[in-house]
Amino acid sequence: MKDHHRTWPRGSSSSRFSSLPIANLTVNSVRLRSLPPPPESSSSSSAGGGDFSALPYDVLAKVAASFDQPNLRAASLVCRSWREALQPLREAMVLLMWGKRFKHGQRGVRPNIDKALDSFMKAAARGSALAMVDAGLIHWERGEKQMALHLYLKAAELGNPSAQCNLGISYLQVEPPNTEQALKWLYKASISGNVRAQYQLALSLHRGSGSNRNMDEAVKWYLKAAEGGYARAMYNTSLCYSFGEGLTHSHKLARKWMKRAADRGHSKAQFEHGLALFSEGDLMKALVYLELATRAGEKGASHVKNAVVHRLSAASRDHAMHLADSWRALPSS
């Protein structure tokens, strides 16, 4: 699917804002709360008098639907009742592991997307929200959007933030788009801390019309996603500060967020940060960022880079190229 870079009307001074590629749906990234310590026996009570073993199986299965392997194992040790209730999810975790091996060709297993989907669907049938997300991704990539939406919705209703994010993005891409439902699920994922959802929510509020456009809320979520390490949000935050859109104009803060986006591999940010360094006369650093942007496909960067090259000594050029060759992007969410 195409990556649409424009988030404002064509011709606007803010058309450079970064948008999210449609295919950039998020896979399971769930932060889990620590589990309570196990009681002395299956019949013992907590300090508050609650009996862990009395929790209904179906409620426990829903609560644990997004648990990863360590949390699921820990929950299974709480008491015999929990161990029995979580047996289907433990089976699902094994199927999920095999699904990932088939999908990515890991640990000596040849890639086989059909076997991967079969494993994910079997795990999903056992209640794993994580598997529902993985299965949904494959169905979406195959163009089977209704099945993907069904799986995302089921996992989203179980409280999985990744599924909520994917569901929200998917509602924006179906025909006709369902903006109301998209914003609803993106908001749920955003308040859970999912940075991709925060970014997409900001973008939707930024690009929206009428009651769906809210620049104050948009910049709030841009900032949250940027602070969470999401490079595209850093780039858009920089532009908001630069243009004074939703935020008070600040050259200093615009430069700060542009550099952070550039250091996390955002090609447009690398180009623009390189231009800023060039205008300030810091030619060697400018060459490094412009070279990185050129390698990433930013056509305009090569012309400026050539102008910088002619102003540097051979030793400085070689050093800049060495820095570009050894450069590694900072971690990004």
LODREN-488426 format. One line per field, with one value per residue (C-alpha): x, y, z. Coordinates in Angstrom, 2 decimals. Example, Ala and Ser with C-alpha at 12.3 -4.5 7.8 and 13.67 -1.06 7.14 Angstrom:
LODREN-488426
c1: c(12.30,13.67)
c2: c(-4.50,-1.06)
c3: c(7.80,7.14)
This chain:
LODREN-488426
c1: c(0.00,1.14,2.74,0.91,3.18,0.67,-1.48,-2.69,-4.20,-1.83,-0.21,-0.34,2.92,2.39,2.08,5.36,3.83,4.52,1.70,1.50,1.85,-1.32,0.66,2.36,-0.02,1.32,1.97,1.61,3.26,1.40,2.61,1.38,0.74,2.55,0.50,-0.45,1.71,0.37,-1.60,-0.33,-2.88,-5.73,-8.21,-6.29,-7.44,-5.65,-5.20,-8.43,-10.35,-10.70,-10.34,-8.25,-9.61,-13.18,-12.59,-14.77,-12.85,-14.24,-13.36,-9.83,-9.38,-10.40,-8.09,-5.17,-5.92,-3.03,-0.56,2.88,4.65,6.21,3.01,0.90,3.27,3.18,-0.61,-0.82,1.11,-1.31,-3.56,-4.90,-8.09,-6.10,-3.85,-6.88,-8.57,-5.45,-4.67,-6.16,-4.06,-0.90,-1.68,-2.31,1.12,2.81,0.78,1.60,5.31,5.08,3.07,5.83,8.45,6.49,5.86,9.45,11.38,12.96,14.97,15.40,11.75,11.10,8.75,5.22,2.53,-0.32,1.03,1.64,-1.96,-3.22,-1.23,-2.37,-6.02,-5.81,-4.24,-6.92,-9.62,-8.12,-8.60,-5.21,-5.63,-1.99,-2.72,-5.83,-3.65,-1.11,-3.83,-5.55,-2.36,-2.07,-5.72,-5.35,-2.24,-4.16,-6.95,-9.36,-10.28,-13.55,-11.89,-9.06,-11.55,-13.38,-10.18,-8.98,-12.37,-12.43,-8.93,-9.68,-12.71,-10.42,-8.42,-5.39,-3.90,-2.20,-5.51,-7.25,-4.61,-4.84,-8.63,-8.64,-6.24,-8.18,-11.46,-9.78,-8.84,-12.02,-14.51,-16.27,-14.06,-15.62,-14.01,-16.14,-15.15,-11.55,-11.20,-12.92,-10.45,-7.39,-8.26,-8.59,-5.18,-3.66,-4.65,-3.08,0.22,0.40,2.58,1.49,-2.12,-1.21,0.44,-2.41,-4.98,-3.06,-2.85,-6.58,-7.46,-4.99,-6.32,-9.98,-12.75,-15.56,-15.95,-13.27,-10.58,-9.06,-5.57,-5.19,-5.85,-3.71,-0.58,-1.23,-1.04,1.83,3.83,2.93,3.95,7.13,8.05,7.38,10.06,7.96,10.01,7.11,5.52,8.84,8.95,5.37,5.95,8.93,6.79,4.09,6.67,8.17,4.86,3.21,0.37,-1.29,1.89,3.65,6.28,9.71,12.75,14.66,12.04,11.52,15.24,15.24,12.49,13.79,17.19,15.57,13.54,16.66,18.62,15.90,16.12,13.35,14.67,12.85,14.08,17.63,17.33,15.89,18.32,21.17,19.90,19.79,23.36,24.47,22.91,24.73,28.07,28.51,29.42,30.79,27.75,25.51,27.20,26.56,22.81,22.48,24.29,21.94,18.93,20.28,20.76,17.18,15.89,15.43,16.26,16.64,19.30,21.82,21.96,22.71,25.15,27.15,27.38,28.71,31.23,32.96,33.51,35.20,38.71,39.23,39.99,36.76,34.72,36.21,35.49,31.88,31.40,32.89,30.41,27.55,28.75,28.93,25.72,23.00,19.56,18.61,15.87,12.39,9.07)
c2: c(0.00,3.52,5.76,9.09,11.87,14.73,15.40,18.85,20.06,20.17,23.57,24.24,25.22,22.22,19.54,18.02,16.48,12.78,10.26,6.59,3.96,1.93,-1.30,-0.13,-1.89,-2.81,-6.32,-7.40,-4.94,-5.26,-3.91,-6.19,-5.46,-7.57,-10.44,-10.83,-13.25,-16.81,-17.78,-20.47,-22.93,-23.03,-22.32,-19.53,-15.93,-12.65,-10.04,-8.43,-11.69,-12.42,-16.00,-16.20,-19.64,-18.30,-16.15,-17.59,-19.39,-17.23,-14.00,-15.22,-16.28,-12.80,-11.10,-13.28,-13.19,-10.77,-12.27,-13.15,-16.41,-15.33,-13.73,-16.68,-19.07,-17.00,-16.82,-20.59,-21.04,-19.01,-21.98,-25.17,-23.42,-20.82,-23.50,-25.37,-22.23,-21.10,-24.44,-23.35,-20.17,-22.15,-24.34,-21.18,-19.83,-22.89,-22.51,-18.79,-19.59,-22.02,-19.52,-16.94,-19.51,-20.39,-16.74,-15.58,-18.77,-19.01,-21.76,-23.96,-23.73,-22.75,-19.80,-20.97,-18.34,-20.87,-22.91,-19.70,-18.61,-22.07,-21.94,-18.40,-19.28,-22.35,-20.19,-17.54,-20.19,-20.94,-17.33,-15.70,-12.03,-11.98,-14.67,-12.84,-9.82,-11.93,-13.78,-10.48,-9.08,-11.99,-11.76,-7.99,-8.46,-11.01,-8.54,-10.45,-7.29,-8.39,-11.37,-9.14,-6.67,-9.51,-10.75,-7.27,-6.44,-9.62,-8.95,-5.25,-6.09,-8.25,-5.07,-5.68,-2.25,-3.52,-4.89,-1.63,0.29,-1.98,-1.90,1.88,2.17,-0.46,1.42,4.39,2.25,0.34,1.67,3.70,4.72,4.54,7.56,7.42,3.84,4.52,7.40,5.38,2.49,4.65,6.59,3.39,2.19,5.64,5.91,2.45,3.92,2.52,5.09,4.11,4.64,7.96,9.06,7.91,9.50,12.78,12.50,11.81,14.79,16.93,15.97,15.76,18.10,19.64,18.11,15.50,18.18,19.22,20.66,21.07,17.36,16.46,18.12,16.57,13.10,14.00,14.99,11.83,9.63,11.66,11.36,7.63,7.38,7.34,8.97,10.11,11.85,13.56,14.87,16.18,17.70,19.55,20.93,22.01,24.03,25.35,26.53,27.43,25.00,24.00,24.88,28.16,28.77,27.71,27.36,25.69,22.99,22.49,21.78,19.48,17.24,17.32,16.06,13.35,12.16,12.24,10.21,7.56,7.19,9.46,10.33,13.65,14.73,13.77,15.93,18.92,18.62,18.41,21.58,23.37,22.34,23.44,26.88,27.21,26.30,22.95,21.29,17.94,17.10,18.39,16.01,13.02,13.69,14.60,11.40,9.34,11.09,10.46,6.77,6.64,8.00,11.72,13.04,16.67,15.76,14.68,18.15,19.86,17.10,17.72,21.41,20.53,18.01,20.67,22.83,20.17,18.76,15.19,14.16,15.74,14.13,10.73,11.14,12.13,9.11,6.87,8.26,7.65,4.09,3.26,5.08,3.15,4.55,5.08,2.72,3.82,2.52)
c3: c(0.00,-0.66,1.94,1.82,3.02,2.78,5.80,4.80,1.53,-1.41,-1.70,2.05,3.73,5.99,3.32,4.43,7.52,7.86,7.65,8.54,5.81,5.56,5.81,8.99,11.30,14.67,15.95,19.54,21.90,25.18,28.50,31.26,34.89,37.44,38.77,42.43,44.44,44.55,47.66,49.97,48.59,46.11,48.87,50.63,50.46,49.78,52.49,51.32,51.68,47.95,46.74,43.55,42.69,42.66,39.56,36.74,34.01,31.21,33.02,33.71,30.08,28.89,31.36,30.27,26.51,25.83,28.31,27.00,27.88,31.22,32.50,31.40,33.13,36.32,36.27,35.84,39.08,41.20,41.96,40.43,39.31,37.36,35.87,34.56,33.24,31.39,29.75,26.36,26.41,27.19,24.17,22.16,23.14,21.61,18.41,18.33,18.58,15.67,13.66,14.02,13.01,9.87,9.05,9.45,8.74,12.18,13.88,10.83,9.77,6.17,5.67,4.95,5.28,5.01,7.92,9.83,9.38,10.34,13.59,14.35,13.75,16.00,18.70,18.19,18.61,22.03,23.06,22.35,21.43,20.34,17.75,16.58,15.73,13.83,11.93,11.18,9.68,7.24,6.23,5.70,3.57,1.48,0.88,3.13,5.00,6.57,8.21,9.39,10.87,12.60,14.24,15.18,16.70,18.75,20.11,20.61,22.73,24.87,25.55,23.33,22.44,19.27,17.99,18.89,16.94,13.91,14.01,14.09,11.16,9.23,9.68,8.00,4.98,4.25,1.71,2.85,5.79,9.25,10.91,14.05,14.86,13.82,16.30,19.02,18.83,18.21,21.35,23.40,22.18,22.71,26.36,26.83,25.62,22.08,20.29,16.77,17.78,19.39,16.16,13.93,16.25,16.04,12.27,11.98,14.17,12.23,8.81,9.77,8.80,10.83,14.28,13.46,13.20,16.50,16.29,20.06,20.58,17.56,18.92,22.33,20.82,18.47,21.53,23.45,20.52,19.98,23.64,23.32,20.63,17.43,14.67,12.46,15.43,16.16,12.61,12.71,16.15,14.73,11.90,14.35,16.29,13.05,11.57,14.89,14.14,17.39,19.29,19.95,17.30,18.59,16.38,19.22,19.83,16.10,15.72,18.75,17.41,13.83,15.00,17.10,14.12,11.93,14.47,14.36,10.61,9.32,5.85,5.44,8.87,7.89,4.78,6.63,9.54,7.03,5.35,8.71,9.51,6.04,6.51,9.83,8.25,10.02,6.75,7.90,10.05,7.27,4.83,7.11,7.36,3.69,2.71,4.90,3.38,-0.13,0.60,1.88,-1.42,-0.73,-4.20,-3.23,-0.67,-3.31,-4.90,-1.59,-0.67,-3.86,-3.00,0.46,-0.90,-3.01,0.07,2.18,2.10,0.99,4.58,5.87,3.10,3.85,7.55,6.87,4.61,7.29,9.83,7.41,6.71,10.41,11.37,13.15,13.84,17.46,18.68,17.69,18.91)
